[in-house]
Amino acid sequence: MNDKISILHISDLHRSKDSEISNSALLSSLVNDKDRYTVSETPIIMSPDIIIISGDVIRGSVKPDGSEVEVQNQYKEAIDFLNTLTKHFLNGNKKRIVIVPGNHDIDWKYSKESMVKIDSKKVLDEKNNLKWEILKDSINQSSLTRWSWKDLSFYKIIDIDKYNKRLEAFVNFYSAFYGADRKYSLNPKEQYDFFDFPEFNLTIVAFNSCLNNDHLRLVGDIHPECIASTNLKLRDFRRKGRLILGTWHHNTKGLPYDSNYMDNSRLKNFIDSGISIGFHGHQHKTELINEHSDVIEQKKIFVFSAGTLCGGLNEIPLGNNRQYNLIEIERTDEKKFINVTLHVREKTDSSPFDNPIWTAGRIDSKNVSHYTLEIEKPIVANYSGVLIEIEELMRFKNYAKAKLALLNLNTNDDFVRKYLAECILQTEDYDLALKVFAEPRTDEEIIAVLNAAIQLGSKPKMVEILKKIKTISPAAPAIKELITKIEAITR
């Protein structure tokens, strides 16, 4: 297993009509840049082992009829580029390139053909006021009703099969690029894929974040069934101790009047699935690492946003330029942590759009081109049938029974302790927390013993635990808050 790997993260490959760039010029610029950052720049960056493309493979049709020929030609151009990119960066190994669709991969031709305008008589009441049920239905994320500001009318999807063909061109592209190795479904419930890399002890789950995205609804989302299905399948990868990554297209926050992003509540689903790092695009700028945490359980996900690789001046946010990312993941000798470093590459201001030159860029317009963070190493699970049964008990919230079963296992096992910490928290078994986690190893265990000492009200125990914890020097905000509380009580 490799101790250090590098991921090339590019996004928003859609070619701009105002700033065209050929495949040969784009590839040449990326290869020349690799020669710089792997040899002569500081810090040296590893040559990529994996490539993630987080959506918007093409621009899409700009013609009123949504020309299928135009879309097919754009995907042909994309396949030619990706084939050559794979050859130069991955020795032709397409198994190491991960692709998800973006909103530009949605073909509006089919969403338009799948809808009909709703008669105004069905929308307005006898006083000519808008019916509340129509408005309420239209803002429901799963609704078939749409509002058009262009002609101030409501529309309804009447042909679901045709509506789902919005991704047909992407599906065909996916098959053409990967061949027989991979297929993509037109069924929204099945629009995800797994990329497992045992040689890196790494798994990437790739989501379509364009659920119900069309010419009248620009919002991003992932089908709940995709979340549920991947969560179940990721259990096996988590038991193997895989580092779990996720990729999708849409950003998870926007300005007050924006609607074309995905609600950040999905990040909680990703955290629950064990995804440690997320990759997306869409907003056309590299953003400072966004840490989204579950404070109570001390679980977190770090999210990297890549800028646009090929966008033109009118598509790039003010103060930014064309950008792409490189992420290095290094397993250190330390027991608990993995180092993850984000490097930003950016087109120089003086180089032309049709032949860009790349250099060290800026993270979210800050004066830093790279940033390193630490994440906890995944735990290799015990494969016994008992542990699988315990996981099932916890899934159905039978924490008391799961706790008893865990106590019959080796409580020095990291995976057993992780499950036990959750069961103790859920059952409020403070005496057991102090007994099992007398020598806490993780933030979860530290929180469990600190909270237990407070709840039991034993000042001598609080002082004893506090003295022990301070030698570890924990940095988590929740732990610092509990330490402050205990110091106030024992003062």
Order of alpha helices (4+ residues) and beta strands (2+ residues): beta-alpha-beta-alpha-beta-alpha-beta-alpha-alpha-beta-beta-alpha-alpha-beta-beta-alpha-beta-alpha-beta-beta-beta-beta-beta-beta-beta-alpha-alpha-alpha-alpha-alpha-alpha-alpha
